[in-house]
Amino acid sequence: MSALANLLRNHPFLGILFSVSVLAFLIGTDAFARDAVTFSVSPEPEVVYEYRTQRCDWRSIPDSPARAYRRTDGSLVLMAAHFRNRVFEGSGFDDLRPNCAVLSQGGESANPAAFDDRFWIQSFIPLGNGRILGLASHEYSGIKHEGVCEKGADRPACWYLAIVGLEADERDFSFRLLPREQRLIAGSNRRFDPSINAAGFLTVTNTVFDGDHAYFIAWTEDAAEPGRRGNCLFRAPRNDLVNGWQMLSNGRFEPSPNPYPTDGQAPKQARCDRLGGHGDMTGKARSLVWLEGKRQWIVVWSTRVNGKGGVYFSTSPDLRRWSTSAMLAPLEPFWGTEDKGTFYDYPSVIDHDSKSPIFQTAGDGFYLYMTRLNWETKRATMDRDLVRFRVRVD
């Protein structure tokens, strides 16, 4: 690796504001032009949580995109979930402190049809009267259960994935899985078996409201068209946020895959429309926000494009048609390389001044929250911090 590449990796911005412009874009056969979207990113991050000095135990790591929620009393909760789900709490973003109580944790059930193994809470949806619906990335890993799958370099990963629903009270954020008949939001197109490598839906953006519906984007390993893998759009009517979720399929919203129906019917198979055109939006969508000044949605993710790692973004007027992706910040993800160094993942856009209790809007500026992996001397350690970069919408 060149000296310049090393310098850029260890000092991503070199003290210079990084900017990106999008002037026009073409998606499939639909062309549309918008105002230029230009961002300036601060040269150095602010540390929100430092693993070495603030950890509750060795597994107290930010392992998902940061999500913020403003309680009705004005206090703030922030979560960057691990499967031992904890929160940060405070009166505002500048005094967040870790709450060391494990508020939510899966039952690590060996039954894949239970959807109660491990989950990472990644989306908050207000239901009224202080109730919150949580959406979580659920992972059933066959190699963790004795006799289900065998470990080995030549063995399938046995990674069985789903989006599940939970409910909590905003006072304590102690999420509990919904009853089994309501729990599954999106599953795989096949039932589990030990030959599976990766199947189902993995990771979910924050949820946003637009008109009469709520929306989120989720990544699938086996249900997108074209290509099987990709990001898909979900929505539910405001009056049925628990049971009303459907995914965009052939231009219409249809029920998502359900490999284990509780009503005794045959497994439900379905395909969703892959967002981002042909070969674009190649990373797992992590955060979705409405840019008020530009009247566009922005989604962000981490990936590598032609060898260039960083946080990429795309914009949309309607959540269906998306611009060609562009780099927002050259923050290298840890995967796709065996190098040691400082890496970043799980990007999340949060405007501290948003009036939304779930921070679904951004004005003239916002923060890009990231998990920073401190692997300068050794890879795959638990040393991870939560940091944020100030971003200006020009």
Disulfide bonds with the S-S distance in Angstrom:
Cys56-Cys100 2.03
Cys149-Cys158 2.10
Cys232-Cys272 2.07
